């Protein structure tokens, strides 16, 4: 079983959401921005190394930013009963500013929109091929489901509360909606486990539709689509004669690329993200502990107008 947590810092060179950072505070624009949070939530519902933890600034001195964090894992129970189970949890925070004007003066209204998601997946491995090295290729269809919630927290003070009493601002000041998602994934997974090296190659297409429900305001009903195509590659091999914990220490080479489709395409200023990683792995399987392997990987991320770095921690059970 693999349980993985990855952290990444990405810097967006271009301005992120220029019309969302400072926008006229009327009902339709607020509704549009609130519904857009559902699309941002969609980045946390599909396992994705390249977007496991995004921290994106606006490129200005304002502290408007988007943060997305995700962790999770998946495993096939056994070769004799190849049921595949996966689960992820994600958190995102979007901090736009709205401009409130009474015709003579204006001021920025800072907000914080926080979302939390939990996604599960159930699949089955269909064995396709075993090569001469002992590597196995499987086709893995997965049914996915998601539950999430988003809460708005606006620090507008008595000034705005006195000026505005409509539903739009009632939502901004403590509004909330829930969301659910249904969809599926199709994965081709090649895995080779041997003494000289371990190789993992995963090609995955994921598609999930998200829908709001249970909102505190009728103005924030909407839907979004989480759709992407991802390629993940990893090679692990011993580092010469270096041993630790009675087992060889391995180096880890990793690469990943995610192409965003549907509503996600271009939403954060890029259509795809790539990642290159280098790390080490410790094997503790010779000891009576439930964690058999621990990997620490440093990653460099890049995409259109975007680059950054990160540290990933993964464990096998």
Secondary structure, DSSP 8 states (H G I E B T S, - for coil): -EEEEEEEEEEESS-SSHHHHEEE--HHHHHHHHHHHHHHHGGGSS--STTSEEEEE-SSSS--EEEEEEEEEEEE--SSS-EEEEEEEEEEEE--EEEEE-SS-EEEEEEEEEEEEEEEEEEEEEEEEE-TTS-EEEEEEEEEEEEEEEEEEE--HHHHHHH--SHHHHHHTT-EEEEEEEEEEEEEEEEEE-SS-EEEEEEEEEEEEEEEES-SSTT---EEEEEEEEEEEEEEEEEEEEEETTEEEEEEEEEEEEEEEGGGTTTTS-SEEEEEEEEEEEE-TTSS-S--EEEEEEEEEEETTEEEEEEEEEEE-
